[in-house]
Amino acid sequence: MMGLTLSRRAWLGLLLVLFFALVLLLPLRLALGMAGLERLGTSARDVRGTMWSGRIDSLMIGDVPLGTVRVGLSPLHLFKGRLGIDMVRAKGLPDDVSGGIGTGVGGIGIDDVTGAVPLGSALAPLPIGSLRMDKVSARFSGGRCISAEGNVHASVTGRIEGLNLSQGLSGALRCDGEALLIPLVSQSAMETLTLRFAENGRYTAEMRVQTGDAALAAALGAAGFRSVGGAQLLSIAGSL
């Protein structure tokens, strides 16, 4: 009986070792699939490493390029009943970024994202080049925005004669009904950019410029804006 008892213990020990080995060596690609991140429209050129330490090359969320990032599973999220992936790109460059993406108890969303995210052509023809985020977190559950916090600064690319947005536009996130709302305002408060996102990645973006300057209105009209009352308005809709 003693030999049989030891044998069972040995088998249990071996099974535990194999289980933890599988967990520790689980490929990152499988972990990303388990996290359901395809719901955020993620894609990449290459994924390598394990879920605890890996790398994603040419990461995209919809049409937004995030480049190459180092990633790893967050143990803290596991204790909270969530599968969270921490991401960081730290090269000492202006577009360095850190934060996480998670799913599970409490829905799906991003956690404590800080850094600049280049938008590429995601919001074209709006002249927005990148969004700099400061401790941004947002979560959706059941198709609704349930929490949002942090600040966002949008940088403006290109040049429209008579329009000075060199300081960009800034604002704080909040939930607005089912959507995630990011209302951004320029320093003069004459220009606003309102971004609204749904859980499925659909978005609307509206840039409004208050002006009575005929020359500026004409320049904005040439850039795709239309006159609405005393303002010039450019609206787009799409999906990340």
N, C-alpha and C positions, 0 to 999 in steps of 0.2 A: 504493500500500500504506500510506503514511503517513497519508493521509486516512481510509482504512478503519479503521486502528488507532485513530486519534483518535475516530472515530465510535463504535466499540465501547466505548471508555473512557467516552465521553459518555453512552451508553446505560446502562452499568453504574452510572455516577454518578447518573444520573436515577433508576434503579430503587432505588438505596440511599437516595436522598433521599425517594422515595415511601414506601419501607418504614418508615423512621424516622418520617416524618410520620404514617403510619397507626398506628404504635406509640404515638407521643406523644399522638395525638388519639383513641385508642381509647376509646369511651364507657365510663364507669364501670359501667353496667348490664351490658355484655358481659363486662367483667373479672370482675364478681362471679359471673356465670354460669360463666365458665371456671374460677373458683376452686372451684366445686362447693359453695358455701356453703349451697345449699338443703338439703344433708344435715344442716345444723345447725338447720333449721327457720326460716331467716331470711325476713323479709318487710318491706316498707316502703311508705309512702304515695307517696314520690317519690324518685327517684334522678337526680342531675344531675351534670354535669361529666365530666372524663376520668378515666382510671384513675390518673393521677398526682396529680390534685387535684380532688376532688369533694365532694359532700354527700349524705347520706341523711337524709330526713325521716321521723320516726316509725318508726325502726328497731325491729323486734321480733325476738327469738330465741325462738320458740315463743310462750308467753304472757308473756314478760319484756319490758317496755318499756324501750328504751334512749334514746328521744327522738331528737333531731337531732344527728348527729355528722359531723365532717369526716373524710374518708378519703382514702387514697392508697396506691398500690402501693409495697411495700417493696423497694428495689433490693438490700438485703442478702439478703433471702430468695431473690431470683432467682439470686444467685451460689451459693446452697446447693441449687438445684434445686427451689425451692418457690415457689408463688404465694401471697404474703402480702399482706394488706390491713391497713395501719395505721389505727387509728381514734382520734379524740380528741374529747372534749367538754369544753372549758375555758371556763367562764364565771365562775370564782371562786365556784362554788356547792358545797354539800356533796355533790351527786351528780355532780361532774365525774369523768370516767373517761378512761383512755388504755390502749392495748394493741393487740393485733392478732389476726387470725384467718387461719390459713393452711392450705394443703393441698399435697400433692406428696410428695417424698421424705421418708419418716419419718411419713407419715400425715396426719391432719387434727386440728386443735385450736386452742387459744388460746395466745397468747404474751404474757407479761409484763404482764398486766392489773392495773392499779391504779385504785382508785376505787370508788364506791358504785353498785350496780345495784339499782334498785327492783324488787321482785318482783310488785307489784300483787296479783292474786288467784292467782298461779301455784301457791302452796303452800297455799291455803285448804283446810281450815279451820285449819291451823297458824297461830299468831299471829306470823308472821315477815314483817316489812315490807321489809327490804332486806338485801343482802349487801355488806359492804365488803371488797374484795379488796386484798391487798398483794403485788404481784409474782407473780401467779398464772399458772402455765403448766400446761397439760395436753394430752396428745396420745394419740390412738387410732390404731391400725393393725391391719387385719385383724380388726376387731371387738373388740380388746382394748385396755385402757388400758396404755400402754407407758412413760409418764412423767408425773409430777405433782409440783408444788412450789408453795410459796407459802402464805400464811396468809389465813384468812377470818374475818370477824366478822359475826355475824348480829344485827340489831336486832329487838327484839320490839315489836309493836304491840298495842293493846288492853290490857285489864287484867282479871286474874283475881284476885279477893279472896284474899289470903294468899300470892300468888306474886309474888316480887320479882325480876324479870329486867331491871331498868333498865340494868344493865351489859352485857346481851346475852350471847351465847355465842361462844366463839372456838376455833379449831383449825387444824391444818395439813392440806393435801391429801396423799393418797397413792393409789397403785394398790392394789386389792384384787382379785386374780384378773382377770377381764375388766372390772371396773367401776372407775370413778373414785369414791373414797370421801372424804367430807368429814365427819369426826367433830368435832362442836362441843360444848364443855362450858362450863357457867356458872362463875362465880367460886367458888361454894360446892361445885361438883362434884356437886350433888344433882339438877341438871337437865342433860340431854344432848339433842342433836339430831343425828341421823345421816342424811346425805344420800348417796345412791348413784346414780350416773348411768351409763348404757350409751351406746355410740357412737351408737345410733339415736335418742337423745334420751329414751328411757324412763328414769324415775327412781322411786325409792322414798324416802320421808322418814318418819322415826320420831322422835317426841319422847317422852322418858321423864322422869318426875318421881318421885324417891324421896321418899316422905312417909308418916308415920304419923299425920298430922293429919286427923281425920275431916272437919272443916269444909273444909279445902283439897281433900281427895279428892272431897267432894260438889260443890265449885265446879268442879273439873276435869271431873267426870262430866257436869255440865251443859254444859260446853264441848266434849263429844265424846270425852273420854278414857275408857278402860276400865281396870278394876283388873286387874293381873297381878302376883300375889305381893304384895310390899310397895311396888309402884310403880304409877303411873298412866301409861297408854300411849296415844298417838294416832299411828296409822300411815295414810299415804296413798300412792297410786301414781298415776302419770300419765305424760304425755309433753310435752316442751317443744315 
